[in-house]
């Protein structure tokens, strides 16, 4: 039920931002607010608390964010006045998702065994953008346990070309082969 409510509010903010051609700007502000909330559990408690007045919640947001978009400010005011502070993060996350879809942007989570050079990353992003027909924003992580290769997750798809995954596959095949041989020997 909360997801439906979050989506309804997020859609209202999205339509307003789209109508005024400022999806990216509002998305950036919303993402900043989400980042602040994520870093400050007490801030989130305050925004979610039903006994804290809507006006006070808005004052706190204004104190931590400078130059808040007037429409975003008005939207947050409505959300808090209607007692929806408890789902504010869900609403904001849904908005970011809608805005990114509209702008045709996706995040590619790229895990490599060693750091990628700027040129390697640039070429990799170009290939992913061509494959998915989206603007790609890479999120990089280094995991030496992969030994070599890349693990890429984008738009719900995973591409795993790591040496570790190949070794795991080979190990599985060898174990399966050994088990099959043991069954034949038992007969």
C-alpha positions in Angstrom: 0.0 0.0 0.0 2.8 2.4 0.9 4.4 1.9 -2.5 1.2 2.9 -4.3 1.0 6.1 -2.2 4.7 6.8 -2.7 4.3 6.4 -6.4 1.2 8.7 -6.5 3.0 11.5 -4.7 6.2 11.0 -6.7 4.2 11.1 -9.9 2.6 14.4 -8.9 6.1 16.0 -8.3 7.4 14.4 -11.5 4.6 15.9 -13.6 5.1 19.3 -12.1 8.9 19.1 -12.8 8.4 17.8 -16.3 5.8 20.5 -17.1 8.4 23.1 -16.1 11.3 21.3 -17.8 13.3 21.0 -14.7 13.3 17.3 -14.0 17.1 17.1 -13.7 17.4 20.1 -11.4 14.7 18.8 -9.0 16.1 15.3 -9.2 19.5 16.6 -8.1 17.9 18.4 -5.1 15.9 15.4 -4.2 19.0 13.2 -4.4 20.8 15.6 -2.1 18.0 15.5 0.4 18.0 11.6 0.2 21.8 11.7 0.8 21.4 13.9 3.8 18.7 11.7 5.2 20.9 8.6 4.7 23.8 10.1 6.5 21.7 11.4 9.4 19.3 8.8 11.0 18.1 11.5 13.5 17.1 13.7 10.6 15.1 10.9 9.1 13.4 10.2 12.5 12.4 13.9 12.7 10.9 14.0 9.2 9.0 10.7 9.9 7.8 11.6 13.3 4.0 12.2 13.4 4.2 14.6 16.4 6.6 17.1 14.7 4.7 19.9 13.0 4.8 20.1 9.2 6.1 23.7 9.3 8.9 22.6 11.6 9.9 19.8 9.3 10.1 22.2 6.4 12.2 24.7 8.4 14.7 21.9 9.2 14.9 20.9 5.5 15.5 24.6 4.6 18.2 24.8 7.2 20.2 22.0 5.7 19.5 22.7 2.0 20.2 26.0 0.4 18.1 27.5 -2.4 15.5 24.8 -2.4 13.3 24.8 -5.5 10.0 26.6 -4.7 7.9 23.8 -6.2 9.9 21.1 -4.3 9.4 23.1 -1.1 5.7 23.4 -1.7 5.5 19.7 -2.5 7.3 18.7 0.7 5.0 21.0 2.6 1.9 19.2 1.2 3.5 15.8 2.0 4.1 16.8 5.6 0.7 18.5 6.0 -1.0 15.3 4.9 0.9 13.3 7.4 3.0 11.4 4.9 6.4 12.2 6.5 6.7 8.5 7.4 7.1 7.6 3.7 9.1 10.6 2.5 12.1 8.6 1.5 9.9 6.2 -0.6 8.3 9.2 -2.3 11.6 10.8 -3.1 13.2 7.6 -4.3 10.2 6.9 -6.6 10.5 10.5 -8.0 14.2 9.9 -8.7 13.4 6.7 -10.5 10.7 8.4 -12.6 13.0 11.3 -13.5 15.8 9.0 -14.5 13.5 6.9 -16.7 12.2 10.0 -18.3 15.7 11.3 -19.0 16.7 7.8 -20.2 19.5 7.5 -17.6 20.6 4.3 -15.9 23.3 3.4 -13.4 25.9 0.8 -14.3 27.4 -0.9 -11.3 30.9 -2.0 -12.4 33.1 -4.2 -10.3 36.7 -4.8 -11.4 39.7 -6.6 -10.0 41.9 -3.6 -10.4 41.1 0.1 -10.9 40.1 1.1 -14.5 41.9 3.9 -16.3 39.9 6.8 -17.5 40.2 5.6 -21.1 39.1 2.1 -20.2 36.1 3.4 -18.3 35.2 5.8 -21.2 35.2 2.9 -23.7 33.3 0.6 -21.4 30.6 3.2 -20.8 30.3 3.8 -24.5 29.7 0.1 -25.1 27.1 -0.1 -22.4 25.3 3.0 -23.6 25.2 1.5 -27.1 23.9 -1.8 -25.9 21.2 -0.4 -23.6 20.4 2.8 -25.6 20.7 4.9 -22.4 22.9 7.5 -20.9 25.0 5.5 -18.4 26.3 6.8 -15.0 28.9 4.4 -13.8 29.4 3.4 -10.1 32.8 1.8 -9.7 34.1 -0.7 -7.2 37.3 -2.6 -7.0 37.3 -6.2 -5.7 40.6 -7.9 -5.9 39.0 -11.3 -5.2 37.6 -11.3 -8.8 41.2 -11.9 -10.0 40.5 -10.3 -13.3 37.7 -9.2 -15.6 34.5 -7.3 -14.9 31.1 -7.7 -13.3 28.6 -5.2 -14.6 25.0 -4.8 -13.5 22.8 -2.4 -15.4 19.0 -2.3 -15.9 18.5 -5.6 -14.1 21.0 -7.4 -16.3 24.3 -8.8 -15.0 27.4 -9.4 -17.2 30.0 -11.4 -15.3 33.2 -12.0 -17.2 35.4 -12.3 -14.1 38.1 -15.0 -13.8 36.7 -15.9 -10.5 33.3 -16.7 -12.1 35.0 -18.8 -14.8 36.9 -20.7 -12.1 33.7 -21.3 -10.1 32.0 -22.6 -13.3 34.9 -24.9 -14.0 34.9 -26.2 -10.4 31.2 -26.9 -10.6 31.7 -28.8 -13.8 34.5 -30.9 -12.3 32.4 -31.7 -9.2 29.5 -32.6 -11.4 31.7 -34.8 -13.5 33.2 -36.5 -10.4 29.7 -37.1 -9.0 28.6 -38.6 -12.3 31.7 -40.9 -12.4 31.0 -42.0 -8.8 27.4 -42.9 -9.8 28.6 -44.9 -12.7 31.1 -46.7 -10.5 28.4 -47.6 -8.0 26.3 -49.3 -10.7 
